[in-house]
Amino acid sequence: MQRYLNKLRWASLWAVFAMLVILPLVSVYQVYVASHGYRLLSPLSKRFYDVMYFFTSPFTDDPANSLDVIKGTTWSGSFFGLKISDPLAAIGQVAASLDPHWPFLVTALIPIVFTIIFGRFFCGWICPATLLYELNSNVAIWLQKIGLPTGNLHFNRRLKYGVLALGLVLSAISGSVLVANIYPPAIVGRELYYVTALGGFGTGTIFFILTLLFDILVARRGFCRYLCPGGAVYSLLGRYRLFRIKRTVKTCNDCAKCNAVCEFALDPMRDDFGQECNNCSACIAVCPTQALTFTTSIRDIPYQGPGHLGHEFNKSGQDDLPGQVA
């Protein structure tokens, strides 16, 4: 069953992205309803109103008030009365104001607890930018197939912790949550609202396009690996996560497909997952011998040696047989 989790993850990513598109449309529709000005709307706005009425009327007679059960973005929102915020939003608020607003900080507790248990799950299962970045990885593969060069440079993963620290320092100096301007999920949510509700993109779109180009031309999934301030927060919180992926060495054949599919350049074939792993389960899905599974542990298992179904293990085993010449 675990090998199908990656399909569930993709469904989750698409659902979150769809939510970020639908919620601004709902907000616009609520404004139209509350204003009681249907006759004053343009023909296009009337058509939009009619479509929204068609889809919402079976569920509510009071859309101006009853469609507020879900509001906001993945940066900060309200879900059926429960307020939830990204931990980076809470940290950014503290840095910018230099005065913790405890009611807001409490809204980050649920993501923090989930990250301590499941690790960097937000990056792999919820982040709307992840959907676009993984589609962008497919574009890079297509470019390679037609003979165009793509970047695959490697940098120090600790760079993102420096970006986080610098962003918080600048937020404290400016009094503004500047980290939100370079944090892809916040940018995506904001820009989707602008284009959906206001009819145009903001400057954040330019920055996000640059991150896509960086991933294609410089380093595969480079922004998430090396520069994302939110990724730095989630990596630190998920270092000793309870749920993590492990390799069953007895059924591993060292095919290296798990390493190839990992967007974060980790080394599952050598039991090296670390705090960067977002438990996306792509390696589990691609493993032909089902040697990768989820387990509960606060640390990765040290390297267990080559897979028992692989050539290296079989060769070493034959060399150890009595009478064999090395």
N, C-alpha and C positions, 0 to 999 in steps of 0.2 A: 504493500500500500504506500510506503514512504516514497517510492520512486515516482508516484503521481503527484507528490506535493508541489512540485514545480509548476504543474498546470494550475493548481489551486492558487499558487502565488501570483501567476499571471492574471488570473481572474480577479484577485484582490487588487492588483495594480490598476487594471482597467476600471474596476468599480470605483476606486478612489478618484481616478482621473475623470470619470463620468460625473461623479458627484461634484467635482470642482467646476464642471461646465454647467450642470443643472442648477446648482444653488444660486448663481447670479441671475439666471433666467427666472427662477421663482421669485427672487427679490424684486425684479422689474415688474413682474406680473402683480405682485402684492401692492406695489405702488400704484399701478393702474387701477386695481380694484378699490383701493382706499380713496383714491381721488374722485371716483364716480364720474370720470370724464371720458367715457368710451366714445361719445360722439365727437370729441375733440381730437381723437387720435388720428394719426395718418393711416392710410390704407394698409401699409406694411405693419404698423403697430396693431391695428385691429386684427389683422390676420394672425399675428403672434398671440394676441389676447385670446382669440377664438381657439387656437391650438392648445394653449395652456388650460383654458376652461374645459376643453374636451377631456384632457388627461387627468385633471384634478377634481372635476365635479363629482365623479363616482365616490370620492373619498371624503369630501368636505363641502359644507355649505358656507364656510367662513374662511376662505383662503387667506384673507388679510392677517388672520391671527393663528389659524391652526396649522399653517405650513412652516411654522418656526421651530419645529422639533429638531431640525438640524440646520445649523448656521455656522458660517466661518470657513476656515481652510485648515490644512494640516499644520499651519503655524499656530493657530489658536482658534478654537471653535466650541460650540455647544452641541451636545448630542443627547437628545431627549432629556434636557435639563442638567446634564452632567457637563461641566466645563473642563476642557482638556487643552493643554498647551504643550508645544514642543519644549523640551528642557532648555534648548538654546534660547528660546524666547524669554524664559524665566531668567536665565543667566544674563542675557543681554539687557533685560529691564533693570536688574540689580546694578550692572556696570554703568548703564546710562544715567540712572537716577541717584546712585550711591545711597539709596535708601530702600531696602527691601519692602516690597508691597506684598505682605504675606498671603492675602486672599488669592493673588495672582500666582504666587509661587506654589501654592497648594495644587493648582490646576496642572502642574507638571509632574505630580507624584505618580499618577498612573503610568505614563510612559517610562518614568524612571524605574518603577518596580518591574514593569514588563521587560525592560532592557536588562535589568539585573538577572532576570530569569531566563530570557530568550536571547540575550545578546543584542547585536546590532540589527534587530529584526525590522526596525522602522525603515532602514536603508534598503532592505531587500524585499519587504512585503507591502509597504505603505507609501513610501516616498513617491510622489507623482513624477519627480525628475528621473527616478530610476527607470520608469517605463520608457521615457524618451531616450535615456542614455543606452539602454539595452537595444532598443530599435536602432539607435545610432551605431552600435557595435555591429549590427547586421549590415548596415550601410558600408562600414569599413571593410567587412569581409567581402562584400560585393565589389568594392573598388579594387581589392587585392586580386580578385578573380579576373578582372578585366585588365590587369597589369598596371594599375596605378599604385604608387607607393603610399603607405600609411605609416604613421609613427608608432614606435613601440619602445620608447625610451623608458628607463627606470630611474626613479628618484628616491630619496629617503622618505619613507612614509611618515616620519616624524615632522615633516614640513607642515602638515595640517594643524599640528598642535601649536606651531609658531603662528600660523594664520589665525587660529582661534585666540591666542593670547594677544596678538596685535589688534585684532578686531575689537576685543573687549577693552583694551587700553584706549583705543581711539573712540570707542563709545563713551567711555568715562570722561574723556577730554571734551568731546563734542556735546555730550548730553543727549545724544540720539542713538538708537539701537542700530548702529551701522552694520553689524553682522548680518542683519536681515537683507541688506543690499547685495550680499555675495553668497547667500544661502539658497541653492537651487529650489528646494521645495517651497520656500517662502516666495521666491520669484515667480515660480510657475503658478501658484495659487493667485498671486496678485495680478499677473498678466492675463490669466484666463478671466478674471473678473473684469479687467479693463476692456478686453476685446468683446466679452459677452454682454456686459451691462452698459458699457460706455461707447462701444463701437470702435475702439482703437487700442493699439499696444502702447506700453510705456517704455522707458529706457531700459528696464530690466530685460526686455526681450533681446536687446543687443548683447548684453552681458551673457545671457544664457546661450545665444548662438555662438559666442566666442568659446564657451566651455565645450560645446559640441565639436567645434573645429579643433580645439585643443586635444580632445579625445581621439579624433581621426588623424590629425597631422603630427601630433607630438607623442602622446602616451595613451595607450588603450585604457579607457575608463580613468584617465589621468586626474580629472578634477576630484572625483570621489576618493581616489586613492591618496592623493597628495595635498589637496588644497581645501577640501570642504570642512568648514568649522563645525558644522553639525555632525559630520562623520567622526570628527575628533572627540566630540562629547560622547557619542554613542559607543565609540570604541573603548573609551576609558570606563564608562559605566558597565560595558559588557565583557570586560576582561575576564572576570570570574563567573561568567554566566553559568546557569545550571544546565541548560540544554545545549548540547554541542554535537557536532558530527564526529564519528569515529570510524576507523578503518578496521575491518575484520581481516587480519593478515592471512588467515587460512584460505579465504576465498578470493583474495586479490591476485590478479594476474599481471600487475605492473604495466597495464596498457597505456597509462598516462592520460587517458581521456578526461579524468577528473581535473588534472592540472590544466589541460588545454581549455576546458570550458569555464574555468574559474575567472571571473571578471576582475578579481582583485589580486591575481598573480600569486595565490597561495600555493601550497605544496601538499595537497591531500595524500598523494602517493607516498609521502614520507611522514605522514601523521602531523604535518605542520599546518595547523589552522590559525591559531592565535586569536588575538582580540580583534583583528580586522575582519574575521569571518562574519557575514551577515545571515548565516543559516538559510541561504536562499534555496538550498537543496538541489541546485543544478548538477552538482557532482554526483549526488545520489541518483538523479534521473538518468545520467549518461553512463553510469557504471554497468558494464555488461554482465558482471558476476554478482551484483547486489552486495558488494563488499563494504559499502558505505551506508551507515545508518545513524539515526539520532540516538544519543545516550544521555544519561544524567551524570554529570561530573563537573567539578569546578576547575579542572585543569585538563589540557589535552594529554593523551597518552604519549609517552616518549616514543621515538622512532622504533618500530618493532622489527625492522629489517625488511628485505624484499618479500613480495607476495609469494605465497606457497605455490601458486599456480603459474608463476612467472618463470621465464627462462633463467634468470640469474639465480634464483633459489634452487631450481632443479639442477643446474650446472654445479653449484657449490655442493649440493647433496651427493651428486655422483662422484665428485672429486674426493669426498670423505670416505667413500666405500673402501673396504679392505682390498688390497691388491691393485688399486688404481694408481697410476703414475701422475704426479702433479705436472 
